Amino acid sequence: MLHTPSGGAGHGIAATDSGLMSIGTVLNALHDEFPEVTISKIRFLESEGLVEPRRTPSGYRKFSADDVERLGYVLRMQRDHYLPLKVIREHLDAMARGEAVPLPAVGRQRDGEAVPELSEVPTAARIGRAELLSAAEIEERDLQEWESYGLIAPLPDGAYDAETVTVASLVAELGRFGIEPRHLRVMKAAADREAGLVDQVVAPLKRHRNPQTRAHAEARTKELAGLTVKLHAALVQTALGVRLP
């Protein structure tokens, strides 16, 4: 079993220590501490070798309590220590070999809180085309169609932002209700406008001469993105007259 530092197992995880769990059960177990985690995120971490769930004869993932604890540890290292997945994987491998490995430094300290150096602010995780198809469980023809409508676009080097897995999974899910990619262009346009607004707000921070101020532009962007998403969801629910659980 993985032994994590103090605060280790995380909230909501200890109760899942009997039997094997579906990916949905794992999501619920992690949700209290990591409300932003998604099924696509768990699949992506699996594709990156951070966790290896068992597979049923039908191909369904089954996670053990140790798998859930490991996922919690990985997510915590990303959130609290700004560590990229490659570093986290190497750290876990060293722990599995019984080596006492200190966490890599994340930057200077300010008021007892770690502040990442500008060069250490994590860049977005990237995946290849094959990994995207596998993680989102979609076909090549689907991806080509969604790209033609501008719903998904590769980065300049041909790779994809890891969050694209979530986008692809949601587009596929909406398709099961008869909502076609061409219908979703209005959502993409709205998202682009919202992103532009956030960029406009944080632009002065990104241009600041102080490296730490520029580094904090990342945190401010995430905060504003979260508020924007919540507002968008609330507006949609209000317009439809429904409340989501």
N, C-alpha and C positions, 0 to 999 in steps of 0.2 A: 504493500500500500504506500502511496505517495505521502510523505511527511512534509507538510508545508510549514512556513514560518508562522509565528503567532498570528492568530486571526485566520488560520489556514483553511478549514473545511468550508467556511462561508455559510451564510444564512440559507436555510431551506434545503441544504444538501444532506445533512445527517440523517434525515428521515427516509432516505432512499437506499438504505444499506442492505436490503434484502431482495434477492432475485434480480432478474434482468429487466431493463426498462426500454420502452420505445423511445424514439427521438422526441416525441411530443411530451412524454413524461419527464425526460431530461430537461427540456425547455422550461417546463413548469418548476422543476427543482431549482433551476438557476435564476429564475425570473426575479425573485425578491432582491437578490444582490445585483443582478445584471439585467435590468428591465429592457435594455436595448438589444439583448441577444436575440437572434432569430434562428430558425431551423437552417436557413441557408448559411449562416455564420458557423453553426456546428458542422455542417457538411464541409465547409471550406477548411475548417481546422483539421478535419479528418483527412481531406485531400493533401494537406500540408504535413501530414504525419505526426500531428500533435496528439492524436487519440486514435485508437484502433478498435472500434466496436466489433462485436461478433456479428455474423450474418446468418439469418435463418436460411433454410433451403430455398425459400421464396425470394431471398435477397433483402429482407428487411433488416435494418440495423437493430441490434440489441446491446444496450450499454450496461456495464456493471457499476456498482457504487464507486469503485476505484476510478472508472472512466469519468464519472461525474465529478469526482474530487479533482481529477487531473484537469478537466475542462475549466473548473472554477479557478484553479491555480494559474492556468494559462491566461484566462481573461483578467485575472487580478494583476498579473505581471504587465499586461498591456496597459491596463487602466492606471495602476499606481506607480509603475516604474518606467513607462514609456519604452518598453523593450520591443524590438521587432521579433517576429515569429522565429526567425532563424536563431537568434540569440536565446530565446526561450527554449527552443528544442534542444540546443546544445547544452543548456543549463540542466534541463531535465535528464538528458542522457548521462551527464556527469553524475547527477544525483543517483541515477539508477545503478551506476557503477560503484556507488558508495563513496564517491569523492566529495569532500567538503568544499564546495565552490561558492565564493561570495558573489552576490549579484553585481553586474557591471555598474559602474558609476553612471548616474543620470544627469549630473551637472552640479552646479553650485548650490549651496543651501541658503535659504533666506527665511528668517523667522521660523526655523525648524522644519521648513517644507522644501522638498527637493524641487529645484527649478531646472528644466532641461536647457542645455546650451542650444543655440540655434541650429548647429550642425547635427544635434542629436534629436531634434523634433522628428518623430517618426513620419516617414512618407507613407502614402497609401499602399497597402499590400496589393500585389498584382498577381494575376493568374493568366495562364495561356488559354487559347481558344478551346483546346481539348479538355482542359480542366474545368472551364466554364460550362461546357456541354455536359460533362459528367456531374458536376456539383449541382447544377440546376435541373438535371435529368430532362434535357430537351434534345431535339434533333437539330442537325445542321441546317435543314431547310427552315426551321422555325427561327433560328438565329439570323439567317440571311434575310428573312422577311422583316424581322423586327429592326434590323439595321437599316433596311431600305426606308422605313418610316421614321428613322431617327430616334427610336426608343432606346437603342443600345449603340454605342460607338466605341471602337477600340482606341487605345491611347496611341500616340505617334509611333511607338515602337512595336505596335501590333498586339500588345498585351491588353488586359482589361483590368480595371479597378475591381477589387474583390467585392465591393458592394453591388457590382453588376449581377452577381449571382442572385441577390435578393430581388433586383429588378426583373430578371428573367423568370424567376419562380413566380412572382406576382403576376406578370403578364400571362404566363401559362395558366395560372389559377383563374384569372379573369376570363381567359379564353374558354374555360369549361362552362361559363355562364353565357356564352355567346357574344362576349365583348371582344371585338376584333381589334388587331393592332391599329388600324386606321382610326378607330374610335378613340384611341389613347393619345393621339397627337396633341389634343387640347391639354391633357394632363402634363405632357412633356413641356409644352410651351409655358404653362403656368409655373412648373418647377424651375424652368430656366429663368423666368422673371423673378421668382423668389430668391434664387441663388444670386442673381445680379444685385438684388437689393442688399443681401447680406455682404456680398463682396464690396459694395459701395461703402457700407458702414465700417468694415474692418480694414479698408485700403490704407487709411492713415497709419494704422498700427504696423502694417506690413512694410510701409515705406520709412518707418522711424529709424533713426541712426543707431539707437540702442538695441543691441542684439537680443536682449531679454524681452524688450517690448515687442520686437518682431516675433519672437518665439511665442509670446502670449497671444498673438493673433490667431494661432491655431485653436487655443482654448476658447477664445471669444467666438470664433467661427462655429465651433461645435455647439456652444451655448445658444447662439442665435439660430442655428439650424434646428436645434431641438424645439425652441419656442415657435419657429415658423411651422414645423411639422404639426405641433400640437394645435396651433391656430387653424391650420388648413383642415385638420381632422374635425375640429369643433365646428367649423363653418359648414363642412359637408354634412355632418350629423344634424346640424340645425336646419339646413336646407331640406333634408330628407325627413325630418321629424322623428329621428330615431336616436337611441342611446346605445353605444356599444359597451359590452361588459368590460 
